[in-house]
């Protein structure tokens, strides 16, 4: 269940980062398929197998099964497939959201060199402002 929830959080973070309305995202509930439909416009390109797996997670209501009916977990995704999906979503969403954080660090380092500060102090100064 934690992996499914993590996937949901990654997709939600991407949609929020790209300016989607939080109320519209909340209306999707735990539907990964609904979130996945909006991700190409947000720049996320998933492998076909991963996109299909996200669809099946929603169609089979795996979030609800793992949370409320663990005795039905025999019909749930294989752990290696779930892990692969989580790893791909995590890596690609992090790459899409992360550049702004990396550019902040680069800008802070550049500003620190010009002012004679070390990079740790410049990063601290940049994040404080």
Backbone torsions as a table, in degrees:
resi	resn	phi	psi	omega
1	UNK	NA	-35.5	-178.8
2	UNK	-62.7	-37.9	179.6
3	UNK	-65.2	-42.3	179.3
4	UNK	-64.0	-42.1	179.5
5	UNK	-65.4	-39.7	178.9
6	UNK	-62.9	-41.9	177.4
7	UNK	-59.9	-45.6	178.7
8	UNK	-58.9	-43.2	-179.3
9	UNK	-66.5	-40.0	176.8
10	UNK	-61.5	-46.6	-179.2
11	UNK	-64.5	-40.3	178.3
12	UNK	-63.9	-44.0	179.0
13	UNK	-59.6	-42.1	178.8
14	UNK	-63.2	-46.5	-179.1
15	UNK	-62.5	-42.4	177.9
16	UNK	-64.9	-41.8	179.3
17	UNK	-61.5	-32.4	-179.0
18	UNK	-90.3	6.6	171.1
19	UNK	94.9	12.2	177.5
20	UNK	-68.6	149.3	-179.4
21	UNK	-68.5	123.8	179.4
22	UNK	-56.9	-34.9	179.2
23	UNK	-65.9	-38.0	177.7
24	UNK	-66.8	-37.5	178.4
25	UNK	-66.4	-42.2	178.3
26	UNK	-60.9	-33.9	179.9
27	UNK	-66.9	-16.5	177.6
28	UNK	-76.4	-12.3	-177.6
29	UNK	53.1	-127.9	-178.6
30	UNK	-102.6	23.3	-175.7
31	UNK	-82.1	100.7	179.6
32	UNK	-67.9	-30.6	179.2
33	UNK	-62.9	-43.2	179.2
34	UNK	-63.5	-41.7	178.4
35	UNK	-65.5	-41.9	-177.6
36	UNK	-62.1	-32.1	179.3
37	UNK	-63.5	-28.1	-177.8
38	UNK	-92.1	-12.2	-173.2
39	UNK	-72.7	-31.4	178.0
40	UNK	-59.8	-38.5	178.1
41	UNK	-66.6	-24.6	178.0
42	UNK	-86.9	-0.1	176.0
43	UNK	98.6	2.0	-178.4
44	UNK	-87.6	120.3	177.9
45	UNK	-113.4	107.3	-179.4
46	UNK	-98.0	153.1	173.9
47	UNK	-63.5	152.6	-178.4
48	UNK	-58.3	-40.8	-179.4
49	UNK	-63.7	-38.3	179.1
50	UNK	-69.1	-44.4	178.8
51	UNK	-61.5	-40.7	178.3
52	UNK	-64.8	-38.9	178.6
53	UNK	-65.1	-40.6	177.3
54	UNK	-62.7	-37.9	175.9
55	UNK	-62.1	-45.1	-177.5
56	UNK	-68.0	-33.0	176.3
57	UNK	-59.2	-40.3	179.4
58	UNK	-74.1	-45.7	-177.5
59	UNK	-61.9	-37.9	-179.3
60	UNK	-87.6	0.6	178.4
61	UNK	52.7	43.6	-175.2
62	UNK	-62.8	-32.8	178.2
63	UNK	-59.1	-47.0	-178.9
64	UNK	-68.8	-38.8	-179.9
65	UNK	-62.4	-47.6	-177.7
66	UNK	-69.7	-28.0	-178.9
67	UNK	-84.3	-43.9	-172.0
68	UNK	-111.6	-15.8	-178.8
69	UNK	-136.1	60.6	-175.6
70	UNK	-59.0	-20.5	177.6
71	UNK	-67.4	-16.8	177.9
72	UNK	-93.4	5.9	-174.6
73	UNK	-63.8	-12.8	178.2
74	UNK	-62.2	-24.2	179.3
75	UNK	-90.6	0.9	-176.8
76	UNK	-77.5	169.6	-179.9
77	UNK	-60.5	151.9	172.4
78	UNK	-65.7	143.1	-176.7
79	UNK	-62.0	-34.9	180.0
80	UNK	-69.7	-33.6	177.1
81	UNK	-69.2	-42.3	179.2
82	UNK	-64.1	-41.4	177.9
83	UNK	-63.8	-43.1	179.0
84	UNK	-62.7	-41.5	178.5
85	UNK	-63.6	-46.6	179.2
86	UNK	-60.4	-45.4	-178.2
87	UNK	-62.9	-41.1	179.5
88	UNK	-67.0	-47.3	179.8
89	UNK	-60.9	-45.7	-178.9
90	UNK	-60.3	-47.2	-177.7
91	UNK	-65.4	-44.0	-175.9
92	UNK	-73.9	-38.4	177.7
93	UNK	-67.7	-41.9	178.2
94	UNK	-60.4	-40.3	178.4
95	UNK	-65.4	-35.3	-179.8
96	UNK	-75.5	-36.3	-177.7
97	UNK	-88.7	-32.8	-172.7
98	UNK	-64.7	-31.8	-174.8
99	UNK	-55.7	-33.1	179.2
100	UNK	-65.7	-36.4	177.3
101	UNK	-69.1	-40.9	179.2
102	UNK	-67.5	-37.2	179.5
103	UNK	-69.2	-32.1	175.6
104	UNK	-62.1	-43.2	178.7
105	UNK	-64.9	-42.0	179.7
106	UNK	-64.8	-42.3	178.6
107	UNK	-64.1	-39.8	-179.8
108	UNK	-67.1	-39.5	178.6
109	UNK	-64.8	-43.6	179.5
110	UNK	-62.8	-41.8	179.2
111	UNK	-66.9	-36.8	-179.8
112	UNK	-67.2	-38.9	179.6
113	UNK	-65.0	-39.1	-179.5
114	UNK	-69.3	-25.9	-177.3
115	UNK	-102.8	1.5	178.9
116	UNK	80.3	13.5	178.4
117	UNK	-91.8	152.9	174.5
118	UNK	-77.0	166.7	-173.0
119	UNK	-65.9	-33.2	179.0
120	UNK	-65.3	-42.5	179.6
121	UNK	-67.7	-37.6	-180.0
122	UNK	-69.3	-37.4	176.7
123	UNK	-65.1	-41.6	177.9
124	UNK	-61.3	-42.6	179.1
125	UNK	-65.8	-39.2	-179.1
126	UNK	-68.1	-39.4	-178.2
127	UNK	-77.1	-23.6	178.7
128	UNK	-74.4	-26.5	-177.6
129	UNK	-89.6	NA	NA
